[in-house]
Amino acid sequence: MNRGILTALTGIGLAQGLKILTHKRLAGKWDWKQVATTGGMPSSHSAGVSALATYIAANRGSRHTETALAVVFGVIVMYDAQGIRRHTGEIAKLVNELEDSFATISKDFPSLEFVQREKELKELLGHQPLEVLGGALLGTALGLISARYEDRK
């Protein structure tokens, strides 16, 4: 398999696995579902793109076109993870709270017809900047390790 792809996928997998540990530390309980969630610490998106960009830069050099592509792609992904996706999650939280308020109000006004959804909108979609940084640091370390390991072969 292509080592760049393997490095990026390993970064994503490690970050997703670490979410179980960080959730345990924050919430005080084990939640194995964290391995398949979006959001949280560290960002698996950031870990994957950082691992790939670092691996390519270590093998090809910083002036190579592949490095430029990987870095620009990585910056866009990380910006999106802590910007647009995080704000979408914040909006979902507000919508869920608004729906709860409507449900409460509708009990006081029988003529107001309100049908509550069975499932709330998912709120944890994006990342805080620190979570993106954590994923980027994890990915950078993994990319360097992978490139160094390949050099030894």
C-alpha positions as CSV (number, residue, x, y, z in Angstrom):
1,M,0.0,0.0,0.0
2,N,1.0,3.6,-0.6
3,R,2.9,4.7,2.6
4,G,1.4,8.2,2.4
5,I,-2.1,6.8,2.5
6,L,-1.2,4.4,5.2
7,T,0.3,7.2,7.3
8,A,-2.8,9.4,6.9
9,L,-5.2,6.5,7.7
10,T,-3.1,5.6,10.8
11,G,-3.2,9.2,11.9
12,I,-7.0,9.2,11.6
13,G,-7.3,5.9,13.4
14,L,-5.0,6.9,16.3
15,A,-6.9,10.2,16.8
16,Q,-10.3,8.4,16.8
17,G,-8.9,5.9,19.4
18,L,-7.6,8.7,21.5
19,K,-11.0,10.2,21.6
20,I,-12.1,7.3,23.9
21,L,-9.4,8.3,26.4
22,T,-10.0,12.0,26.3
23,H,-13.8,11.4,26.7
24,K,-13.0,9.1,29.7
25,R,-10.9,11.9,31.2
26,L,-13.5,14.6,30.7
27,A,-16.7,12.7,31.4
28,G,-15.4,10.1,33.8
29,K,-16.8,7.1,31.9
30,W,-15.8,4.9,29.0
31,D,-17.7,5.5,25.8
32,W,-16.5,3.2,23.0
33,K,-18.8,5.0,20.5
34,Q,-16.3,7.9,20.6
35,V,-14.2,5.9,18.1
36,A,-16.8,6.7,15.4
37,T,-17.8,10.3,16.3
38,T,-17.0,13.6,14.8
39,G,-15.6,16.4,16.9
40,G,-13.7,15.9,20.1
41,M,-10.0,15.8,21.0
42,P,-7.9,15.2,19.0
43,S,-9.2,16.1,15.6
44,S,-8.8,13.1,13.3
45,H,-9.2,15.2,10.3
46,S,-6.3,17.3,11.4
47,A,-4.3,14.3,12.3
48,G,-4.8,12.6,8.9
49,V,-4.0,15.7,6.7
50,S,-1.0,16.7,8.9
51,A,0.4,13.2,8.9
52,L,0.1,13.1,5.1
53,A,1.6,16.6,4.5
54,T,4.5,16.0,6.9
55,Y,5.2,12.6,5.4
56,I,5.3,14.1,1.9
57,A,7.4,17.1,3.0
58,A,9.9,14.8,4.7
59,N,10.3,12.6,1.6
60,R,9.9,15.1,-1.2
61,G,11.0,18.4,0.4
62,S,9.1,21.6,1.1
63,R,9.5,22.9,-2.5
64,H,7.8,19.9,-4.2
65,T,4.3,20.3,-5.7
66,E,3.0,17.3,-3.8
67,T,4.0,19.0,-0.6
68,A,2.2,22.2,-1.6
69,L,-1.0,20.3,-2.5
70,A,-1.0,18.4,0.8
71,V,-0.4,21.5,2.9
72,V,-3.1,23.5,1.1
73,F,-5.5,20.6,1.3
74,G,-4.6,20.2,5.0
75,V,-5.1,23.9,5.8
76,I,-8.6,23.9,4.2
77,V,-9.6,20.7,6.1
78,M,-8.4,22.1,9.4
79,Y,-10.0,25.5,8.8
80,D,-13.3,23.8,7.9
81,A,-13.1,21.5,11.0
82,Q,-12.8,24.4,13.5
83,G,-14.8,26.9,11.6
84,I,-17.8,26.0,9.5
85,R,-18.4,22.5,11.0
86,R,-18.0,23.8,14.6
87,H,-20.5,26.7,13.9
88,T,-22.9,24.2,12.4
89,G,-22.8,22.2,15.6
90,E,-23.4,25.4,17.6
91,I,-26.5,26.2,15.5
92,A,-27.7,22.6,15.9
93,K,-27.5,23.1,19.7
94,L,-29.6,26.3,19.5
95,V,-32.2,24.6,17.3
96,N,-32.4,21.7,19.8
97,E,-32.9,24.2,22.7
98,L,-35.5,26.1,20.7
99,E,-37.4,22.9,20.0
100,D,-37.3,22.0,23.7
101,S,-38.7,25.5,24.5
102,F,-41.5,25.0,21.9
103,A,-42.4,21.7,23.5
104,T,-42.7,23.3,26.9
105,I,-44.8,26.2,25.6
106,S,-47.1,23.9,23.6
107,K,-48.2,22.2,26.8
108,D,-49.5,25.5,28.1
109,F,-51.3,26.3,24.8
110,P,-53.3,23.3,23.6
111,S,-54.3,25.1,20.4
112,L,-50.7,25.3,19.4
113,E,-49.9,22.2,17.4
114,F,-46.3,21.2,17.8
115,V,-44.8,17.8,16.9
116,Q,-41.4,17.2,18.4
117,R,-38.9,15.3,16.4
118,E,-37.9,11.9,17.7
119,K,-34.2,12.6,17.3
120,E,-32.3,15.8,18.1
121,L,-29.8,17.3,15.7
122,K,-26.2,16.2,16.2
123,E,-24.4,19.0,18.0
124,L,-20.8,17.8,18.1
125,L,-19.8,18.2,14.5
126,G,-16.6,20.3,14.5
127,H,-13.7,21.1,16.7
128,Q,-12.4,23.8,19.0
129,P,-9.1,25.3,17.8
130,L,-7.2,23.3,20.6
131,E,-8.6,20.0,19.3
132,V,-7.5,20.9,15.7
133,L,-4.0,21.8,17.1
134,G,-3.9,18.5,19.0
135,G,-4.7,16.5,15.9
136,A,-2.2,18.5,13.9
137,L,0.6,17.8,16.4
138,L,-0.3,14.1,16.5
139,G,-0.3,13.9,12.7
140,T,3.0,15.8,12.3
141,A,4.7,13.4,14.8
142,L,3.3,10.4,13.0
143,G,4.3,11.8,9.5
144,L,7.9,12.3,10.7
145,I,8.0,8.8,12.3
146,S,6.6,7.2,9.1
147,A,9.1,9.0,6.9
148,R,12.0,8.2,9.2
149,Y,11.0,4.5,9.3
150,E,10.8,4.4,5.5
151,D,14.3,5.9,5.2
152,R,15.7,3.1,7.4
153,K,14.4,0.4,5.0
